């Protein structure tokens, strides 16, 4: 029964990944709440990545996770360079970002 439960690794950045996966699979419209979440996580993560002391109670946990990934993985930073919102993410960029996330999180496609 424990084997059927999602691992901690698979739960990390799950909503951020979901938005990218939908774009990667050709979905043209992302639900507005998911879009807002993606944008918030991205902006907060960049702020934390630049200044880890910027942590505050309003920071989303996924932003902290993404900030850590941005500090460790140069490829992920490069893949997200120039992306200011989910509207800037093309199918090719979504695929590139997914591939550059931590290997344990990256898409199996």
Backbone torsions as a table, in degrees:
resi	resn	phi	psi	omega
1	UNK	NA	-39.5	178.6
2	UNK	-63.7	-31.6	180.0
3	UNK	-65.4	-25.3	-179.4
4	UNK	-79.8	-15.4	180.0
5	UNK	-76.3	141.5	178.0
6	UNK	-65.3	141.7	179.7
7	UNK	-75.5	164.6	176.7
8	UNK	-59.0	-39.5	-179.4
9	UNK	-62.2	-42.5	-177.6
10	UNK	-71.8	-21.2	179.1
11	UNK	-85.4	-18.2	-177.4
12	UNK	-67.0	133.6	177.8
13	UNK	57.5	27.6	-173.0
14	UNK	-60.8	-42.5	-179.4
15	UNK	-74.0	-37.0	176.1
16	UNK	-61.5	-46.1	178.0
17	UNK	-64.0	-38.5	-179.6
18	UNK	-58.8	-45.5	178.7
19	UNK	-59.9	-45.4	179.3
20	UNK	-64.8	-40.2	-179.6
21	UNK	-65.0	-40.7	178.2
22	UNK	-61.6	-43.4	178.4
23	UNK	-65.7	-43.9	179.7
24	UNK	-58.5	-33.4	-178.6
25	UNK	-89.7	9.1	172.8
26	UNK	90.8	7.9	178.5
27	UNK	-68.7	123.2	-175.8
28	UNK	-85.4	-26.9	-179.8
29	UNK	-119.6	125.1	178.2
30	UNK	-102.1	136.1	178.3
31	UNK	-52.4	141.0	-173.7
32	UNK	-59.1	-40.1	179.3
33	UNK	-63.7	-38.1	178.4
34	UNK	-69.5	-38.2	177.0
35	UNK	-62.5	-45.2	179.1
36	UNK	-63.1	-43.1	179.1
37	UNK	-60.9	-46.7	179.3
38	UNK	-56.6	-50.0	-178.7
39	UNK	-61.8	-43.9	179.4
40	UNK	-61.9	-46.8	-179.4
41	UNK	-61.9	-44.4	-179.3
42	UNK	-61.5	-49.1	-178.4
43	UNK	-65.2	-44.7	179.3
44	UNK	-64.5	-40.8	-179.6
45	UNK	-63.7	-42.1	178.5
46	UNK	-62.4	-42.4	179.2
47	UNK	-61.5	-45.6	179.6
48	UNK	-68.2	-35.8	179.0
49	UNK	-63.8	-39.3	178.5
50	UNK	-74.5	-36.3	-177.5
51	UNK	-143.5	92.0	-179.3
52	UNK	-57.7	-20.7	177.9
53	UNK	-75.7	-4.1	179.9
54	UNK	-79.3	4.1	-179.2
55	UNK	-61.9	140.1	178.7
56	UNK	-150.6	166.6	-178.7
57	UNK	-59.8	-24.0	-178.2
58	UNK	-82.9	-4.0	-178.9
59	UNK	-75.2	131.5	179.2
60	UNK	-71.0	140.8	178.0
61	UNK	-56.0	-37.1	178.8
62	UNK	-66.7	-27.6	176.6
63	UNK	-67.7	-38.7	176.7
64	UNK	-63.6	-44.7	178.6
65	UNK	-60.9	-46.4	-179.4
66	UNK	-66.2	-38.8	177.6
67	UNK	-58.7	-42.2	177.3
68	UNK	-62.3	-42.2	178.9
69	UNK	-63.9	-41.4	-179.8
70	UNK	-63.6	-34.6	179.9
71	UNK	-73.5	-27.1	-175.6
72	UNK	-93.8	-40.6	-170.9
73	UNK	-107.4	105.5	179.4
74	UNK	-60.9	-40.0	179.5
75	UNK	-59.4	-36.8	177.9
76	UNK	-69.0	-43.7	176.3
77	UNK	-58.1	-44.8	-179.5
78	UNK	-65.7	-39.9	-179.5
79	UNK	-64.6	-32.0	-178.9
80	UNK	-93.6	-2.6	179.1
81	UNK	-59.9	132.9	178.7
82	UNK	82.8	-3.3	178.7
83	UNK	-93.5	117.1	179.8
84	UNK	-107.6	-19.4	178.0
85	UNK	-157.5	171.0	-179.0
86	UNK	-62.6	-25.6	178.2
87	UNK	-65.1	-19.2	178.8
88	UNK	-86.1	-6.5	-173.5
89	UNK	-91.4	113.6	174.8
90	UNK	-88.3	172.9	177.9
91	UNK	-60.2	-42.1	-179.9
92	UNK	-65.2	-40.9	179.1
93	UNK	-67.8	-42.4	178.1
94	UNK	-57.0	-45.3	179.3
95	UNK	-62.2	-42.3	-179.4
96	UNK	-65.2	-42.6	179.1
97	UNK	-64.4	-45.1	179.1
98	UNK	-59.1	-40.0	179.7
99	UNK	-69.5	-24.9	-177.1
100	UNK	-96.7	-1.1	172.9
101	UNK	-70.5	164.2	179.4
102	UNK	-44.3	134.2	-176.5
103	UNK	-49.3	-34.5	179.3
104	UNK	-71.7	-13.0	-178.1
105	UNK	-107.0	-24.7	-171.7
106	UNK	-57.6	149.4	178.6
107	UNK	-59.0	142.0	178.4
108	UNK	-84.7	-4.7	-179.4
109	UNK	-66.4	NA	NA
